[in-house]
Amino acid sequence: REKTNRVVELLLAAVSPKELLTGKILGIGVTALFQFLIWVVLITGGLMLFRSYFFPDVFDPSLIANQMSENVANQMADEFNLSLVAYNDFVDLVYRQIQFSTMVLFFILFFIGGYLFYGGFFAMLGSSMGSESDGQQYLIPISLLLVLAILSGYFAVYYPNHTLTSVALFVPFSTPVVAMVKLGIGFESGEAWQFYFSLFTLFIFGVLVLSLAGRVYKNGILQFGHRLRLNLLLKWIKKT
């Protein structure tokens, strides 16, 4: 959009293409992290309120016994006890088994890595297209990759030990989603290295994509009226 209305020319009169690219990526990323921190505060406060006021430790099914026959009361009590077991399992899962500090820490790390990876691709396309309408067709493949990444996360929930899940864990397009699912489920003994290696490779690919995006951004941000072709994109990538 900034290329179409020529606002980018005014921006580049004050900053370099590298500074403009860095500012855009960091600005949007910090905004997203700030939004995530707001969610953390709201969810933490909600969990504390629920634990204090909506999750009492003991329910007494005998309170209903005086209002109905003995058989009905016993049946209701049995059903209540079964639901109480499920209830206690849920409360134990939320408040004791889930390590929220670990989940939040690694979510931030994988968010940063995934954001740099995908942000580089979007910045590369945005700066290389000749017109706003010309670039829509090139955004479809990346959007499909985002959809596939989400679907791979759902697949990992149901089949955490499947070969496709293991492959998706190391594919940078799906690593952030699948890795967080695997972290929530838990790794078997001796497999934790896969989690850390996937985080390492995600940042490596993120830095690589950003490096390529920087070259395209520098060489293509002031190019107008052309149709984006693969050979032109490769030319800008090779040009330093």
C-alpha positions as CSV (number, residue, x, y, z in Angstrom):
1,R,0.0,0.0,0.0
2,E,2.9,2.4,0.8
3,K,4.4,1.6,-2.6
4,T,1.1,2.3,-4.4
5,N,0.6,5.7,-2.8
6,R,4.3,6.5,-2.9
7,V,4.5,7.1,0.9
8,V,7.5,4.9,0.9
9,E,9.5,7.5,-1.0
10,L,9.0,10.0,1.8
11,L,9.9,7.3,4.4
12,L,13.1,6.4,2.6
13,A,14.1,10.1,2.5
14,A,14.5,9.9,6.3
15,V,15.7,6.3,6.9
16,S,17.5,3.6,5.0
17,P,15.7,0.5,3.6
18,K,17.3,-1.7,6.3
19,E,16.1,0.7,9.1
20,L,12.6,0.8,7.6
21,L,12.4,-3.0,7.4
22,T,13.8,-3.4,10.9
23,G,11.4,-0.8,12.3
24,K,8.3,-2.4,10.7
25,I,9.2,-5.9,11.9
26,L,10.1,-4.9,15.4
27,G,7.2,-2.5,15.8
28,I,4.5,-5.1,14.8
29,G,6.3,-7.8,16.8
30,V,6.5,-5.7,20.0
31,T,2.8,-4.8,19.6
32,A,1.9,-8.5,19.3
33,L,3.9,-9.4,22.4
34,F,2.2,-6.6,24.3
35,Q,-1.2,-8.0,23.4
36,F,0.0,-11.5,24.5
37,L,1.1,-10.1,27.8
38,I,-2.4,-8.6,28.3
39,W,-3.9,-12.0,27.7
40,V,-1.5,-13.5,30.3
41,V,-2.5,-11.0,32.9
42,L,-6.3,-11.5,32.2
43,I,-6.0,-15.3,32.2
44,T,-3.9,-15.4,35.3
45,G,-6.4,-13.1,37.1
46,G,-9.3,-15.3,35.9
47,L,-7.6,-18.5,37.1
48,M,-7.0,-17.0,40.5
49,L,-10.6,-15.9,40.8
50,F,-11.9,-19.3,39.7
51,R,-9.7,-21.1,42.2
52,S,-10.9,-18.9,45.0
53,Y,-14.6,-18.6,44.3
54,F,-15.7,-21.2,41.7
55,F,-13.7,-24.3,42.5
56,P,-14.4,-25.2,46.2
57,D,-12.5,-28.3,47.4
58,V,-15.5,-30.4,48.5
59,F,-19.1,-30.7,47.3
60,D,-21.7,-32.3,49.6
61,P,-24.2,-34.4,47.6
62,S,-26.1,-35.2,50.8
63,L,-27.7,-31.7,50.6
64,I,-30.2,-33.1,48.0
65,A,-31.0,-36.2,50.0
66,N,-33.8,-34.6,52.1
67,Q,-35.7,-33.4,49.1
68,M,-36.3,-36.7,47.2
69,S,-36.6,-40.4,47.7
70,E,-33.7,-42.5,48.8
71,N,-33.2,-44.3,45.5
72,V,-33.3,-41.1,43.5
73,A,-31.0,-39.4,46.0
74,N,-28.5,-42.3,45.8
75,Q,-28.6,-42.2,42.0
76,M,-28.0,-38.5,41.9
77,A,-25.2,-38.8,44.4
78,D,-23.5,-41.5,42.3
79,E,-23.7,-39.3,39.2
80,F,-22.5,-36.4,41.1
81,N,-19.5,-38.3,42.4
82,L,-18.6,-39.3,38.8
83,S,-18.8,-35.7,37.7
84,L,-16.8,-34.7,40.8
85,V,-14.0,-37.0,39.7
86,A,-13.8,-35.4,36.3
87,Y,-14.1,-32.0,37.9
88,N,-11.2,-32.7,40.3
89,D,-9.1,-34.1,37.4
90,F,-9.7,-30.9,35.4
91,V,-8.8,-28.7,38.4
92,D,-5.7,-30.8,39.1
93,L,-4.7,-30.4,35.4
94,V,-5.1,-26.6,35.3
95,Y,-3.7,-25.7,38.7
96,R,-1.1,-28.4,39.3
97,Q,0.1,-30.3,36.2
98,I,0.4,-27.5,33.7
99,Q,3.7,-25.5,34.1
100,F,2.4,-22.1,33.0
101,S,5.8,-20.4,33.5
102,T,7.5,-22.9,31.2
103,M,4.7,-22.7,28.6
104,V,4.7,-18.9,28.5
105,L,8.5,-18.7,28.2
106,F,8.8,-21.1,25.3
107,F,5.7,-19.6,23.7
108,I,7.5,-16.2,23.6
109,L,10.6,-17.8,22.1
110,F,8.7,-19.8,19.4
111,F,6.6,-16.7,18.7
112,I,9.7,-14.6,18.1
113,G,11.3,-17.3,15.9
114,G,8.1,-17.9,13.9
115,Y,7.3,-14.2,13.6
116,L,10.8,-13.5,12.2
117,F,10.5,-16.4,9.8
118,Y,7.0,-15.4,8.4
119,G,7.6,-11.7,8.8
120,G,10.6,-12.0,6.5
121,F,8.5,-13.7,3.8
122,F,5.8,-11.1,4.0
123,A,8.3,-8.2,3.9
124,M,10.0,-9.8,0.9
125,L,6.8,-10.0,-1.0
126,G,5.5,-6.6,0.0
127,S,8.7,-4.8,-1.1
128,S,9.1,-6.7,-4.4
129,M,5.6,-6.4,-5.9
130,G,5.0,-3.8,-8.5
131,S,1.4,-3.0,-7.4
132,E,-0.9,-3.8,-4.6
133,S,-3.2,-6.0,-6.7
134,D,-0.2,-7.8,-8.2
135,G,0.9,-9.1,-4.8
136,Q,-2.3,-10.7,-3.7
137,Q,-1.7,-13.8,-5.7
138,Y,1.7,-14.3,-4.1
139,L,0.2,-14.0,-0.6
140,I,-2.0,-17.0,-1.1
141,P,0.8,-19.6,-0.9
142,I,2.1,-18.2,2.4
143,S,-1.4,-18.0,3.8
144,L,-1.9,-21.6,2.8
145,L,1.3,-22.5,4.6
146,L,-0.1,-20.8,7.8
147,V,-3.3,-22.9,7.5
148,L,-1.3,-26.1,7.0
149,A,0.8,-25.1,10.1
150,I,-2.4,-24.8,12.2
151,L,-3.7,-28.1,10.8
152,S,-0.4,-29.8,11.7
153,G,-0.9,-28.6,15.2
154,Y,-4.3,-30.3,15.4
155,F,-2.8,-33.5,13.9
156,A,-0.1,-33.4,16.6
157,V,-2.8,-33.3,19.3
158,Y,-4.3,-36.6,18.1
159,Y,-1.1,-38.3,16.8
160,P,1.8,-36.9,18.8
161,N,4.1,-39.8,18.0
162,H,3.3,-40.1,14.3
163,T,6.1,-39.7,11.8
164,L,4.3,-36.7,10.2
165,T,4.3,-35.0,13.5
166,S,8.0,-35.6,13.9
167,V,8.7,-34.2,10.4
168,A,6.4,-31.1,11.1
169,L,8.4,-30.4,14.2
170,F,11.5,-29.6,12.2
171,V,9.8,-27.9,9.2
172,P,10.1,-24.1,10.0
173,F,6.6,-23.4,8.6
174,S,5.0,-25.6,11.2
175,T,7.6,-25.7,14.0
176,P,6.1,-23.0,16.3
177,V,2.6,-24.7,16.4
178,V,3.7,-28.4,16.6
179,A,6.5,-27.7,19.1
180,M,4.0,-26.0,21.6
181,V,1.6,-28.9,21.2
182,K,4.4,-31.4,21.9
183,L,5.5,-29.4,24.9
184,G,2.0,-29.5,26.3
185,I,1.7,-33.2,25.8
186,G,5.3,-33.9,27.0
187,F,8.3,-35.6,25.5
188,E,9.3,-39.1,26.2
189,S,12.6,-39.8,28.0
190,G,15.6,-39.0,25.7
191,E,13.5,-37.0,23.2
192,A,13.7,-33.5,24.7
193,W,16.6,-32.7,22.4
194,Q,14.2,-32.6,19.5
195,F,12.3,-29.7,21.1
196,Y,15.4,-27.6,21.6
197,F,16.8,-28.5,18.2
198,S,13.6,-27.4,16.5
199,L,13.8,-24.0,18.4
200,F,17.4,-23.6,17.2
201,T,16.6,-24.4,13.6
202,L,13.6,-22.1,13.6
203,F,15.8,-19.1,14.6
204,I,18.4,-20.1,12.0
205,F,15.8,-20.2,9.2
206,G,14.3,-17.0,10.6
207,V,17.7,-15.1,10.4
208,L,18.3,-16.6,6.9
209,V,14.9,-15.4,5.6
210,L,15.4,-12.0,7.1
211,S,18.7,-11.7,5.4
212,L,17.2,-12.5,2.1
213,A,14.3,-10.2,2.8
214,G,16.7,-7.4,3.5
215,R,18.3,-7.7,0.1
216,V,14.9,-7.8,-1.7
217,Y,13.7,-4.9,0.4
218,K,16.7,-2.8,-0.5
219,N,16.6,-3.5,-4.2
220,G,12.8,-3.7,-4.8
221,I,11.2,-1.2,-2.5
222,L,11.5,1.7,-5.0
223,Q,10.6,-0.4,-8.1
224,F,7.1,0.4,-9.4
225,G,4.8,-0.8,-12.2
226,H,6.5,-4.1,-12.9
227,R,5.0,-7.6,-12.7
228,L,6.8,-9.7,-10.1
229,R,8.5,-12.7,-11.6
230,L,10.6,-15.4,-10.1
231,N,13.7,-14.5,-12.1
232,L,13.4,-10.9,-11.0
233,L,13.1,-11.9,-7.3
234,L,16.2,-14.1,-7.6
235,K,18.1,-11.2,-9.2
236,W,17.3,-9.0,-6.2
237,I,18.3,-11.7,-3.8
238,K,21.7,-12.2,-5.5
239,K,22.3,-8.4,-5.7
240,T,24.0,-7.1,-2.6
